[in-house]
């Protein structure tokens, strides 16, 4: 691979994941660390990335959150398959927490037909999807509205969530890595997700394969705080093996 092509691919990786290390890039491209450092220097000089100790980060920053509509269009088929597998885990009569996110919105759509459920939502889009389901009791968690996501966050949302104990929580995140666990774009969203994890008997993360390897602005929880991850078959085999070695159930849709 010529240097120009390698640098283009390195830039794409950084834009996708938000952050990379020199070591990981050297292993991925089978080149020396010195070569990677030179590539990163060139990309930085072009104003495409910013170098940090041991690696580089995207100039967009780890707090950049693409618009909901743009995220909804990405990996749409994978998200529908993940939602279908998630609903297979739901039994009639259970209580659930449904997080905000494009994949959890697909779960709300797929829940139609289930009976005698109680569903807590911090997502107004999900509430509207479930509103005409007479067999599903919907509890909208109050809080400060994030207009871009139509989600409810903040102290009131966290306090409300902590007043419940539910069977299952379906949680969406911005990024997942072995080292950093679950991370999110927005610190207020991270706070509500932490409350969800605390109050559910079974904690289930739903995330398509593009979320893996990304580290966002703020930490939600380490991987040992969750029980199950539902993702798609695009997840790389090395990450799949490491997750299972950690005792996490991984369901491929």
C-alpha positions as CSV (number, residue, x, y, z in Angstrom):
1,X,0.0,0.0,0.0
2,X,1.4,3.4,-1.0
3,X,1.8,6.1,1.6
4,X,-1.0,8.3,0.2
5,X,-3.6,5.5,0.2
6,X,-2.5,4.5,3.8
7,X,-2.9,8.0,5.0
8,X,-6.4,8.3,3.4
9,X,-7.4,5.1,5.3
10,X,-5.9,6.3,8.5
11,X,-7.9,9.6,8.2
12,X,-11.1,7.6,7.6
13,X,-10.4,5.5,10.7
14,X,-9.8,8.6,12.9
15,X,-13.0,10.2,11.5
16,X,-15.0,7.0,12.3
17,X,-13.6,6.2,15.7
18,X,-12.7,9.7,17.0
19,X,-9.4,8.5,18.4
20,X,-6.7,6.1,17.5
21,X,-3.3,5.0,18.8
22,X,0.0,4.7,17.0
23,X,0.3,1.1,18.1
24,X,-3.1,0.0,16.7
25,X,-2.4,1.7,13.4
26,X,1.0,0.1,13.1
27,X,-0.5,-3.3,13.7
28,X,-3.4,-2.7,11.3
29,X,-1.2,-1.6,8.4
30,X,1.8,-3.8,9.3
31,X,4.2,-0.9,9.3
32,X,6.5,0.6,11.9
33,X,5.5,3.1,14.6
34,X,7.8,5.6,13.0
35,X,6.0,5.3,9.7
36,X,2.7,5.9,11.4
37,X,4.0,8.9,13.3
38,X,5.1,10.4,9.9
39,X,1.7,9.7,8.4
40,X,0.0,11.4,11.4
41,X,2.4,14.4,11.0
42,X,1.5,14.7,7.4
43,X,-2.3,14.6,8.1
44,X,-1.9,17.1,10.9
45,X,0.0,19.5,8.6
46,X,-2.9,19.2,6.2
47,X,-5.2,20.3,9.0
48,X,-7.2,17.0,8.9
49,X,-6.4,15.6,12.4
50,X,-4.8,16.6,15.7
51,X,-1.9,14.5,17.2
52,X,-2.0,13.7,20.9
53,X,0.4,11.6,23.0
54,X,0.5,8.1,21.6
55,X,-1.9,8.7,18.7
56,X,-4.3,11.2,17.1
57,X,-7.9,12.4,17.4
58,X,-10.5,13.8,15.0
59,X,-10.8,17.5,14.7
60,X,-14.5,17.1,15.2
61,X,-13.8,16.0,18.7
62,X,-15.3,13.1,20.8
63,X,-18.3,15.3,21.7
64,X,-19.5,15.7,18.1
65,X,-22.9,14.0,17.8
66,X,-24.3,13.6,14.2
67,X,-27.9,14.7,13.8
68,X,-30.5,12.1,14.7
69,X,-31.8,11.9,11.1
70,X,-28.3,11.2,9.8
71,X,-27.7,8.5,12.3
72,X,-31.1,6.9,11.7
73,X,-30.2,6.4,8.0
74,X,-26.9,4.7,8.8
75,X,-26.9,0.9,9.1
76,X,-30.7,0.9,9.1
77,X,-31.1,-2.7,8.2
78,X,-28.7,-3.8,10.9
79,X,-30.6,-1.8,13.4
80,X,-33.9,-3.4,12.5
81,X,-32.3,-6.9,12.9
82,X,-30.9,-5.9,16.3
83,X,-34.3,-4.6,17.4
84,X,-35.9,-7.9,16.3
85,X,-33.5,-9.9,18.4
86,X,-33.9,-7.6,21.3
87,X,-37.7,-8.1,21.3
88,X,-37.2,-11.8,21.3
89,X,-35.8,-11.3,24.8
90,X,-38.9,-9.5,26.0
91,X,-41.6,-11.6,27.7
92,X,-45.2,-10.5,28.2
93,X,-45.8,-8.9,31.6
94,X,-42.3,-7.5,32.0
95,X,-41.1,-4.0,32.8
96,X,-38.5,-2.3,30.6
97,X,-36.5,0.9,30.2
98,X,-36.0,2.1,26.7
99,X,-33.1,4.5,26.1
100,X,-33.0,7.2,23.5
101,X,-31.3,6.3,20.2
102,X,-31.9,5.2,16.6
103,X,-31.7,1.5,17.5
104,X,-33.9,1.7,20.6
105,X,-36.5,3.6,18.4
106,X,-36.5,0.4,16.2
107,X,-37.1,-1.6,19.4
108,X,-40.2,0.5,20.2
109,X,-41.5,-0.1,16.7
110,X,-40.9,-3.9,17.1
111,X,-42.6,-4.1,20.5
112,X,-46.0,-3.8,18.9
113,X,-48.0,-6.9,19.6
114,X,-46.4,-7.6,23.0
115,X,-48.8,-7.7,25.9
116,X,-49.0,-6.4,29.5
117,X,-45.7,-4.5,29.3
118,X,-44.6,-1.4,31.3
119,X,-42.1,0.6,29.4
120,X,-40.2,3.6,30.8
121,X,-38.9,5.9,28.1
122,X,-36.6,8.9,28.1
123,X,-37.3,9.3,24.3
124,X,-40.4,11.1,23.1
125,X,-40.1,9.5,19.7
126,X,-40.4,6.1,21.3
127,X,-43.3,7.2,23.4
128,X,-45.2,8.3,20.3
129,X,-44.5,4.9,18.6
130,X,-46.0,3.1,21.6
131,X,-48.8,5.5,22.3
132,X,-51.5,3.5,20.5
133,X,-50.6,0.1,22.0
134,X,-53.3,-0.5,24.5
135,X,-51.5,-3.5,26.0
136,X,-48.4,-1.5,26.7
137,X,-48.3,1.0,29.6
138,X,-45.9,3.8,28.7
139,X,-44.2,5.9,31.4
140,X,-42.5,9.0,30.1
141,X,-39.6,9.9,32.4
142,X,-39.6,13.7,33.0
143,X,-36.6,15.9,32.7
144,X,-34.9,18.6,30.7
145,X,-35.7,18.2,26.9
146,X,-32.8,17.9,24.5
147,X,-34.5,19.2,21.3
148,X,-32.0,17.6,18.9
149,X,-32.7,14.1,20.3
150,X,-36.2,14.6,21.8
151,X,-34.8,13.0,24.9
152,X,-35.3,13.8,28.6
153,X,-32.2,14.2,30.7
154,X,-30.8,15.8,33.9
155,X,-31.4,15.5,37.6
156,X,-35.2,15.0,37.4
157,X,-34.8,12.2,34.8
158,X,-32.2,10.4,36.8
159,X,-34.2,10.7,40.1
160,X,-37.3,9.3,38.4
161,X,-35.4,6.4,36.9
162,X,-34.0,5.5,40.3
163,X,-37.4,5.2,41.8
164,X,-38.1,2.1,39.6
165,X,-36.7,-1.4,39.5
166,X,-37.3,-3.0,36.0
167,X,-36.7,-6.4,34.5
168,X,-34.6,-5.2,31.5
169,X,-33.0,-2.0,30.2
170,X,-32.1,-1.5,26.5
171,X,-29.3,1.0,26.4
172,X,-27.8,2.7,23.4
173,X,-24.3,4.3,23.5
174,X,-22.0,6.4,21.3
175,X,-19.0,4.1,21.5
176,X,-17.7,0.8,22.9
177,X,-14.2,-0.4,23.5
178,X,-12.6,-3.0,25.6
179,X,-10.4,-0.5,27.4
180,X,-12.9,2.4,27.9
181,X,-16.2,0.5,28.1
182,X,-19.3,2.4,27.2
183,X,-19.0,6.0,26.3
184,X,-21.4,8.7,25.1
185,X,-21.4,12.1,23.3
186,X,-23.3,14.0,25.9
187,X,-22.6,14.0,29.7
188,X,-26.3,14.5,30.6
189,X,-27.3,11.5,28.4
190,X,-24.5,9.5,30.1
191,X,-26.1,10.3,33.5
192,X,-29.5,8.9,32.5
193,X,-27.9,5.8,31.1
194,X,-26.0,5.2,34.4
195,X,-29.3,5.4,36.2
196,X,-30.9,2.9,33.8
197,X,-28.0,0.5,34.4
198,X,-28.4,0.8,38.2
199,X,-32.2,0.1,38.1
200,X,-32.4,-2.9,35.7
201,X,-32.0,-6.6,36.6
202,X,-30.7,-7.3,33.1
203,X,-28.7,-4.6,31.3
204,X,-28.7,-5.0,27.5
205,X,-26.7,-2.7,25.2
206,X,-27.9,-2.5,21.6
207,X,-25.3,-1.2,19.1
208,X,-24.5,-1.9,15.5
209,X,-20.9,-2.8,14.6
210,X,-19.9,0.8,13.8
211,X,-20.1,1.8,17.5
212,X,-17.2,-0.6,18.4
213,X,-13.7,0.9,18.6
214,X,-15.1,4.4,19.2
215,X,-14.4,6.5,22.4
216,X,-16.8,9.4,22.9
217,X,-16.6,12.3,25.3
218,X,-17.8,10.9,28.6
219,X,-17.9,7.5,30.3
220,X,-21.2,5.7,30.9
221,X,-19.9,2.5,32.5
222,X,-17.3,-0.2,32.3
223,X,-18.2,-3.4,30.3
224,X,-18.6,-5.4,33.5
225,X,-21.6,-3.2,34.4
226,X,-23.7,-4.9,31.6
227,X,-24.9,-8.4,30.9
228,X,-25.6,-8.6,27.2
229,X,-24.7,-6.8,23.9
230,X,-26.9,-7.2,20.8
231,X,-25.0,-6.3,17.7
232,X,-24.8,-7.3,14.0
233,X,-22.6,-9.8,12.2
234,X,-20.3,-7.0,11.1
235,X,-18.5,-7.1,14.5
236,X,-14.9,-8.2,14.1
237,X,-14.1,-11.6,15.4
238,X,-11.3,-10.4,17.7
239,X,-13.6,-8.0,19.6
240,X,-16.3,-10.7,19.7
241,X,-13.9,-13.1,21.3
242,X,-12.6,-10.6,23.9
243,X,-16.1,-9.6,24.9
244,X,-17.1,-13.2,25.5
245,X,-13.9,-13.8,27.5
246,X,-15.1,-11.0,29.8
247,X,-18.3,-12.9,30.4
248,X,-20.5,-10.7,28.4
249,X,-23.2,-12.4,26.4
250,X,-23.0,-11.3,22.8
251,X,-26.0,-11.8,20.5
252,X,-25.4,-11.4,16.7
253,X,-28.4,-10.3,14.6
